[in-house]
Amino acid sequence: MCKNLVEKANLDKPLILYNRTKKRAVDLAAALPAGKTEVVDTIAEGVKKADIIFTIVSNDAAAKEAVATVLQSDVKGKLIVECSTIHPDTTKQIAEDVVAKGGEYITCPIFGPPAAAEAGTLM
C-alpha cells in the first residue's frame, strides 16, 4: 500500500513510515524513491508529523493497542484510517475512542495477499 501511495499519489510531503519492527520500515523506505518516505522511531513521532494516520495490523488486540498508542498523542483534526480486518465491535469501540479525543475515524478493512497489495488490487 505504501509503495502505491508513494508512486501513484501526488504527495506533497514524504510518506511517514512506522513499523513495530523498524527494519521492515527501513527496508521499505530503501526500496522506494529517495526523498519520498521518512521512517520514524515511534508512533508518537509519526502522529505528530501526519494529518492522516493509517493503521493495519494482524488482529483485534493489535488494532486496539496501536490505536490506543496513537491516542496518547494529540489527534485533534487528524484522520485515523483503520485498515485491519477486525470485528465490528472492535471497530465501533476504536471509532468512539478516536472521536472522543477529537480525531476523525474511517474504517477501511482490506482483503488480499501481499501480492495484491503490491499490484494495487486489494479489496
C-alpha positions in Angstrom: 0.0 0.0 0.0 2.8 2.4 0.9 4.5 1.7 -2.4 1.4 2.6 -4.4 0.9 5.8 -2.3 4.4 6.9 -3.0 4.4 6.0 -6.6 0.9 6.9 -7.7 -0.4 9.6 -5.3 0.6 13.2 -5.7 2.1 13.6 -2.2 3.5 17.0 -1.3 5.4 15.6 1.8 7.2 12.3 2.4 5.1 9.4 3.5 5.8 8.7 7.2 6.6 5.0 7.8 6.5 3.2 11.2 6.6 -0.5 11.9 6.9 -2.3 15.2 9.9 -4.0 13.5 11.9 -0.9 12.5 13.9 -2.9 9.9 10.8 -3.5 7.9 10.1 0.2 7.6 13.8 0.9 6.8 13.8 -1.8 4.1 10.6 -0.5 2.6 11.9 3.1 2.5 15.1 1.9 0.8 13.1 0.2 -1.9 11.1 3.3 -2.7 12.3 6.5 -4.5 14.6 8.6 -2.4 13.1 11.5 -0.5 9.5 10.1 -0.8 9.4 8.5 2.7 10.6 9.2 6.2 11.0 6.4 8.8 10.1 7.3 12.4 11.1 5.6 15.6 7.8 5.8 17.4 4.1 6.1 16.7 4.0 9.4 18.6 6.6 10.9 16.3 4.6 9.7 13.3 1.3 11.1 14.7 2.9 14.4 15.3 4.1 14.7 11.7 1.0 13.3 10.0 -2.5 14.6 9.2 -3.8 11.1 8.2 -2.8 8.0 10.1 -3.3 4.6 8.6 -3.1 1.5 10.8 -3.1 -2.0 9.5 -2.2 -4.9 11.9 -2.9 -8.6 12.3 -5.8 -8.8 14.7 -8.2 -7.0 17.1 -5.8 -6.9 20.0 -3.1 -5.4 17.9 -5.5 -2.8 16.4 -6.7 -1.8 19.9 -3.1 -1.4 21.1 -2.0 0.5 18.0 -4.8 3.0 18.2 -4.5 3.4 21.9 -0.9 4.4 21.3 -1.9 6.8 18.6 -4.4 8.4 21.0 -1.7 9.1 23.5 -0.8 11.9 21.1 -2.9 14.9 20.1 -5.2 13.7 17.3 -7.5 16.8 17.1 -8.2 17.4 13.5 -6.4 14.3 12.3 -7.9 11.4 10.4 -7.3 7.8 11.6 -7.9 5.2 8.9 -8.1 1.6 10.3 -7.3 -0.9 7.5 -7.1 -4.0 9.7 -9.7 -6.7 9.2 -11.2 -6.7 12.7 -14.5 -7.4 14.5 -17.3 -4.8 14.1 -17.5 -4.3 17.9 -13.8 -3.5 18.0 -14.2 -1.1 15.1 -17.0 0.6 16.9 -15.0 1.0 20.2 -12.0 2.3 18.3 -14.2 4.8 16.5 -15.7 6.0 19.7 -12.2 6.4 21.3 -10.9 8.4 18.4 -13.9 10.7 18.2 -13.7 11.3 22.0 -10.1 12.5 21.5 -11.1 15.0 18.8 -10.0 12.9 15.8 -11.9 11.6 12.9 -12.2 7.9 12.0 -12.7 5.8 8.9 -12.8 2.0 8.9 -11.4 0.6 5.7 -10.6 -3.1 6.1 -8.6 -4.5 3.3 -8.6 -8.1 1.9 -6.0 -9.8 -0.1 -2.5 -11.2 0.0 0.8 -9.2 -0.2 1.0 -9.8 -4.0 -2.4 -8.0 -4.3 -1.1 -5.1 -2.2 2.0 -4.8 -4.5 -0.2 -4.8 -7.6 -2.6 -2.3 -6.1 -5.6 -4.7 -6.4 -6.6 -5.2 -2.7 -10.3 -5.3 -2.0 
